[in-house]
Amino acid sequence: MKYKLLKWFSAFLCCLSHKSILRLGYVLGILYFHIVAKERNRAVARMMKSFHNSEEEAKKIIKDSFINLSQNVLEILYMPRLKKDNFKYIKFEGLDILKREYAKNRGVVILTAHIGTWEWLAAGLVKAGFSVTALAKPQPDSQYTKLLDEYRALVGVEIFARGAASELLAATRALKKGRILGFLADQDAGPGGAFIEFLGDVCSTPMGPAVFARKFMSPVVPAFIIRQSDGTHKIEISEPIVYNDTGDTNADLFDFTKRMTKVIENQIIAHPTQWIWFQKRWNTRPEQRKKNKTHTVKTTRVVKDD
């Protein structure tokens, strides 16, 4: 039943202009900010801890982030129209970097995060001519996951569930075929992750991109989709993060993950309204780490500019 309602709402949105759904997202975002107190308070507290700003300043940024998130959700439901409109809402910066690395036919790991309308990032890469496989964490609601996977397939993205037994096999096949492998690396990685300081507090960080970079010698290219002031999106692509092999595999993987985390952190600092501040990124504490994980790596602490 929920799947059918989502499909109906999606069909309704696809009858509207892109500007109209952004206006609707603006209204829904404000309502969400005022109604959902638990997430709002968690986001404000996290923002204050990371940026050392006042509660008033934090609330203003978080309110804008709720608006952006609501617009993101509506844009995801707008994906059938995105295909029809030939992706005219997405532009690129640094596309030549990705083309150069992709041409080496070793596969490319795309490092990204829950910034902007991340589902449109993969769709934009497909439209630009790349073969894309994405590892995605299933949603708590299976009906929403079903719709998401349907829309990802609609725009040409191959999807595999993170945490599933087939994850490593899927990633291996994608990279061996020279495909792009998308990896959202800003979620809690549990007791087996690398414990790295991120936005002012230590948290468990996924090491997947580092492992893939070492195992397959695939370049790890940062790419983030950023909403512009006119409501369109720009996919910003940067030079690859290079895996340094010193012979100490454990230390090398942690060093790579540290640098990867810093790239994501810098994007969030630059675009704080486009990240999901209420997500439970810091759930797993260092004392919960697996016994064979002995490293804690720190990045530079976030300090608010005067």
VEXDREN-2710 file (C-alpha; in Angstrom, 1 decimal):
% VEXDREN-2710
k/r/px/py/pz
1/MET/0.0/0.0/0.0
2/LYS/2.8/2.4/0.9
3/TYR/4.6/1.7/-2.3
4/LYS/1.5/2.5/-4.3
5/LEU/1.0/5.8/-2.4
6/LEU/4.7/6.7/-3.1
7/LYS/4.2/5.9/-6.8
8/TRP/1.1/8.0/-6.9
9/PHE/2.8/11.0/-5.2
10/SER/5.8/10.6/-7.5
11/ALA/3.5/10.6/-10.6
12/PHE/1.9/13.8/-9.2
13/LEU/5.2/15.5/-8.7
14/CYS/6.3/14.5/-12.2
15/CYS/3.4/16.6/-13.5
16/LEU/4.9/19.7/-11.9
17/SER/7.8/21.9/-13.0
18/HIS/11.1/21.5/-11.2
19/LYS/10.7/25.0/-9.7
20/SER/7.3/24.0/-8.3
21/ILE/8.6/20.9/-6.5
22/LEU/11.4/23.0/-5.0
23/ARG/8.8/25.5/-3.7
24/LEU/6.8/22.6/-2.2
25/GLY/10.0/21.2/-0.7
26/TYR/10.7/24.5/0.9
27/VAL/7.3/24.5/2.6
28/LEU/7.6/20.9/3.7
29/GLY/11.1/21.5/5.0
30/ILE/9.9/24.3/7.3
31/LEU/7.1/22.1/8.6
32/TYR/9.5/19.2/9.1
33/PHE/11.8/21.5/11.1
34/HIS/9.1/22.6/13.4
35/ILE/7.3/19.3/13.8
36/VAL/10.1/16.7/14.2
37/ALA/11.7/17.9/17.4
38/LYS/13.9/14.9/18.1
39/GLU/15.8/15.1/14.8
40/ARG/15.9/18.9/15.0
41/ASN/17.4/19.0/18.5
42/ARG/19.9/16.2/17.6
43/ALA/21.0/18.2/14.5
44/VAL/21.3/21.5/16.4
45/ALA/23.3/19.9/19.2
46/ARG/25.6/18.2/16.7
47/MET/26.1/21.5/14.7
48/MET/26.9/23.4/17.9
49/LYS/29.5/20.7/18.9
50/SER/31.1/20.6/15.5
51/PHE/31.1/24.3/14.6
52/HIS/31.2/25.8/18.1
53/ASN/28.5/28.3/17.0
54/SER/25.5/29.6/19.0
55/GLU/22.2/27.8/19.3
56/GLU/20.6/30.6/17.2
57/GLU/23.2/30.2/14.4
58/ALA/22.9/26.5/14.5
59/LYS/19.1/26.5/14.2
60/LYS/19.3/28.8/11.2
61/ILE/21.7/26.4/9.4
62/ILE/19.7/23.3/10.4
63/LYS/16.5/24.8/9.3
64/ASP/18.0/25.4/5.8
65/SER/19.3/21.8/5.9
66/PHE/15.8/20.5/6.6
67/ILE/14.5/22.5/3.6
68/ASN/17.3/21.1/1.4
69/LEU/16.6/17.5/2.6
70/SER/12.9/17.9/1.8
71/GLN/13.8/19.2/-1.7
72/ASN/16.1/16.2/-2.1
73/VAL/13.4/13.7/-1.3
74/LEU/11.0/15.3/-3.7
75/GLU/13.7/15.3/-6.4
76/ILE/14.3/11.6/-5.9
77/LEU/10.6/11.0/-6.5
78/TYR/11.0/13.3/-9.5
79/MET/13.5/10.9/-11.1
80/PRO/11.2/9.6/-13.9
81/ARG/10.9/13.2/-15.0
82/LEU/14.6/13.7/-14.7
83/LYS/15.1/11.0/-17.4
84/LYS/12.5/12.6/-19.6
85/ASP/14.0/16.1/-19.3
86/ASN/17.4/14.8/-20.4
87/PHE/19.1/15.7/-17.1
88/LYS/19.1/19.4/-17.8
89/TYR/19.3/20.3/-14.1
90/ILE/22.8/18.8/-13.7
91/LYS/26.1/20.3/-14.7
92/PHE/29.7/19.1/-14.1
93/GLU/33.0/20.5/-12.9
94/GLY/36.1/18.4/-13.3
95/LEU/34.5/15.9/-15.6
96/ASP/37.8/15.5/-17.5
97/ILE/39.4/14.1/-14.4
98/LEU/36.8/11.3/-14.2
99/LYS/37.1/10.6/-18.0
100/ARG/40.8/10.3/-17.7
101/GLU/40.7/7.8/-14.8
102/TYR/37.8/5.8/-16.3
103/ALA/39.7/5.4/-19.6
104/LYS/42.4/3.4/-17.7
105/ASN/39.9/0.6/-17.5
106/ARG/40.8/-0.3/-13.9
107/GLY/37.4/0.8/-12.5
108/VAL/36.9/3.9/-10.5
109/VAL/35.6/4.2/-6.9
110/ILE/33.6/7.4/-6.5
111/LEU/33.9/8.7/-3.0
112/THR/30.8/10.7/-2.0
113/ALA/28.4/11.4/0.9
114/HIS/24.9/12.3/1.8
115/ILE/25.4/15.8/0.5
116/GLY/22.9/17.3/-1.9
117/THR/20.6/15.0/-3.9
118/TRP/23.0/12.1/-4.0
119/GLU/20.8/9.9/-6.0
120/TRP/21.1/12.4/-8.9
121/LEU/24.9/12.1/-8.7
122/ALA/24.8/8.5/-9.9
123/ALA/22.1/9.4/-12.5
124/GLY/24.2/12.3/-13.8
125/LEU/27.3/10.1/-14.2
126/VAL/25.3/7.5/-16.2
127/LYS/24.0/10.3/-18.4
128/ALA/27.6/11.5/-19.0
129/GLY/28.4/8.1/-20.4
130/PHE/29.7/6.1/-17.5
131/SER/28.7/2.6/-16.4
132/VAL/27.8/3.0/-12.7
133/THR/27.4/0.4/-9.9
134/ALA/26.4/1.7/-6.4
135/LEU/26.6/0.1/-3.0
136/ALA/23.7/1.4/-1.0
137/LYS/22.5/0.8/2.5
138/PRO/18.8/-0.5/2.4
139/GLN/16.3/1.9/3.9
140/PRO/14.4/0.9/7.1
141/ASP/11.2/0.9/5.1
142/SER/11.4/-1.9/2.5
143/GLN/8.7/-0.2/0.4
144/TYR/10.8/2.9/0.0
145/THR/13.8/0.8/-0.8
146/LYS/11.8/-1.0/-3.6
147/LEU/10.8/2.4/-5.1
148/LEU/14.4/3.7/-4.9
149/ASP/15.9/0.6/-6.6
150/GLU/13.2/0.9/-9.3
151/TYR/14.1/4.5/-10.0
152/ARG/17.8/3.8/-9.9
153/ALA/17.4/1.1/-12.5
154/LEU/15.2/3.6/-14.5
155/VAL/18.2/5.9/-14.9
156/GLY/20.6/3.1/-15.6
157/VAL/22.3/2.6/-12.2
158/GLU/23.2/-0.9/-11.1
159/ILE/22.5/-1.2/-7.3
160/PHE/23.7/-3.7/-4.6
161/ALA/22.9/-3.6/-0.9
162/ARG/25.7/-2.8/1.5
163/GLY/26.1/-5.4/4.2
164/ALA/24.8/-8.1/2.0
165/ALA/26.9/-11.3/1.4
166/SER/27.1/-10.3/-2.3
167/GLU/28.6/-6.8/-1.6
168/LEU/32.2/-7.7/-2.1
169/LEU/31.5/-9.9/-5.1
170/ALA/29.5/-7.2/-6.7
171/ALA/32.2/-4.6/-6.1
172/THR/34.8/-6.9/-7.4
173/ARG/32.9/-7.6/-10.6
174/ALA/32.1/-3.9/-11.1
175/LEU/35.8/-2.8/-10.8
176/LYS/37.1/-5.7/-12.9
177/LYS/34.7/-4.6/-15.6
178/GLY/36.0/-1.1/-15.5
179/ARG/32.8/0.3/-14.1
180/ILE/32.3/3.2/-11.7
181/LEU/31.6/2.0/-8.1
182/GLY/29.8/4.6/-6.0
183/PHE/30.4/4.6/-2.2
184/LEU/28.7/6.8/0.3
185/ALA/31.3/7.0/3.1
186/ASP/29.7/9.2/5.7
187/GLN/27.7/6.6/7.7
188/ASP/28.5/4.8/10.9
189/ALA/30.6/1.7/10.1
190/GLY/30.0/-0.2/13.4
191/PRO/32.7/-1.9/15.5
192/GLY/34.8/-2.9/12.5
193/GLY/35.3/0.6/11.1
194/ALA/38.3/3.0/11.5
195/PHE/37.9/5.3/14.4
196/ILE/38.6/8.8/13.1
197/GLU/37.8/12.3/14.3
198/PHE/35.2/13.8/12.1
199/LEU/33.5/17.1/12.6
200/GLY/34.9/17.4/16.1
201/ASP/34.2/13.9/17.5
202/VAL/35.6/10.4/16.9
203/CYS/33.4/8.0/15.0
204/SER/33.5/4.7/13.1
205/THR/34.3/5.2/9.5
206/PRO/33.9/2.8/6.6
207/MET/37.1/1.6/5.0
208/GLY/35.6/0.2/1.8
209/PRO/37.2/2.8/-0.6
210/ALA/40.6/2.2/1.0
211/VAL/40.3/-1.6/0.6
212/PHE/39.1/-1.3/-3.0
213/ALA/42.0/1.1/-3.8
214/ARG/44.5/-1.3/-2.4
215/LYS/43.1/-4.6/-3.7
216/PHE/42.2/-3.4/-7.3
217/MET/44.6/-0.4/-7.7
218/SER/41.5/1.5/-8.6
219/PRO/41.6/5.3/-8.3
220/VAL/39.3/6.8/-5.7
221/VAL/37.8/10.0/-7.1
222/PRO/35.9/12.4/-4.9
223/ALA/32.6/13.6/-6.4
224/PHE/29.9/15.5/-4.7
225/ILE/26.6/17.0/-6.1
226/ILE/25.9/20.5/-4.8
227/ARG/22.7/22.4/-5.1
228/GLN/23.2/25.8/-6.7
229/SER/21.4/29.0/-5.8
230/ASP/19.0/28.6/-8.8
231/GLY/18.0/25.2/-7.7
232/THR/20.0/23.3/-10.2
233/HIS/23.0/21.0/-9.3
234/LYS/26.7/20.9/-10.0
235/ILE/28.7/17.7/-9.7
236/GLU/32.1/18.6/-8.5
237/ILE/34.8/16.1/-9.3
238/SER/38.3/16.3/-7.8
239/GLU/41.7/14.6/-8.4
240/PRO/41.9/11.0/-7.1
241/ILE/43.0/10.2/-3.6
242/VAL/46.2/8.1/-4.0
243/TYR/46.8/4.9/-2.0
244/ASN/50.3/5.0/-0.6
245/ASP/51.8/1.5/-0.1
246/THR/54.5/1.6/2.5
247/GLY/54.4/-2.1/3.2
248/ASP/52.4/-1.6/6.4
249/THR/48.9/-2.5/5.2
250/ASN/47.1/-1.7/8.4
251/ALA/48.7/1.7/8.7
252/ASP/48.2/2.4/4.9
253/LEU/44.5/1.6/5.0
254/PHE/44.0/3.9/8.0
255/ASP/46.0/6.7/6.4
256/PHE/43.9/6.5/3.3
257/THR/40.7/6.5/5.3
258/LYS/41.9/9.5/7.3
259/ARG/42.5/11.4/4.0
260/MET/39.2/10.3/2.6
261/THR/37.3/11.4/5.7
262/LYS/39.0/14.8/5.5
263/VAL/37.7/15.3/2.0
264/ILE/34.2/14.6/3.1
265/GLU/34.6/16.8/6.2
266/ASN/35.8/19.7/4.0
267/GLN/32.7/19.4/1.7
268/ILE/30.4/19.5/4.7
269/ILE/32.1/22.6/6.2
270/ALA/31.8/24.3/2.8
271/HIS/28.2/23.3/2.3
272/PRO/26.7/22.8/5.8
273/THR/23.1/23.2/4.8
274/GLN/23.4/20.3/2.3
275/TRP/24.3/17.5/4.8
276/ILE/22.0/15.5/7.1
277/TRP/23.1/16.6/10.5
278/PHE/20.7/14.5/12.5
279/GLN/21.9/11.1/11.2
280/LYS/23.4/8.8/13.8
281/ARG/27.0/9.2/12.5
282/TRP/28.6/8.9/15.9
283/ASN/26.6/6.0/17.3
284/THR/29.5/3.5/17.6
285/ARG/32.0/4.6/20.3
286/PRO/35.8/3.8/20.3
287/GLU/35.4/1.4/23.2
288/GLN/33.1/-0.8/21.0
289/ARG/35.7/-1.4/18.4
290/LYS/36.7/-4.9/17.4
291/LYS/39.6/-6.2/19.3
292/ASN/41.8/-6.4/16.2
293/LYS/41.2/-2.7/15.5
294/THR/43.9/-0.8/17.5
295/HIS/44.1/2.5/15.7
296/THR/42.3/5.8/16.3
297/VAL/43.1/8.4/13.7
298/LYS/42.4/12.1/14.1
299/THR/41.7/14.7/11.5
300/THR/41.8/18.4/12.2
301/ARG/39.2/19.5/14.6
302/VAL/36.6/21.9/13.1
303/VAL/36.9/25.4/14.5
304/LYS/34.4/28.1/13.7
305/ASP/36.0/31.1/12.0
306/ASP/35.7/34.4/13.8
END
